[in-house]
Amino acid sequence: VSLCFLLAKIKVELFSRSVSSYGF
């Protein structure tokens, strides 16, 4: 697994968490 893929996955996870915490 490449580092770029891991970074993208982490960004998506953080983004979805912040979105769900805001209730979007």
N, C-alpha and C positions, 0 to 999 in steps of 0.2 A: 504494500500500500504506500502510495507516495505521500509526501508531506503536504503538498498542495491539497490533496483530496481530504486529508485529515483536517486541515485548517478550514476548508470550505464546509465540512460537516459540522465542525464546532461553531462556525459562524451561523449556520442555519439553525442549529440547536439553540444558541443564545438568542437569535432573532425570534424564533417561535416562542421561547419562554417569555421574552419581554412583551410580545404581542398578547399572549394569553394572560399575562399579569395585568395588562392594561384593559383586557376585556374586549379586544377587537374581534 
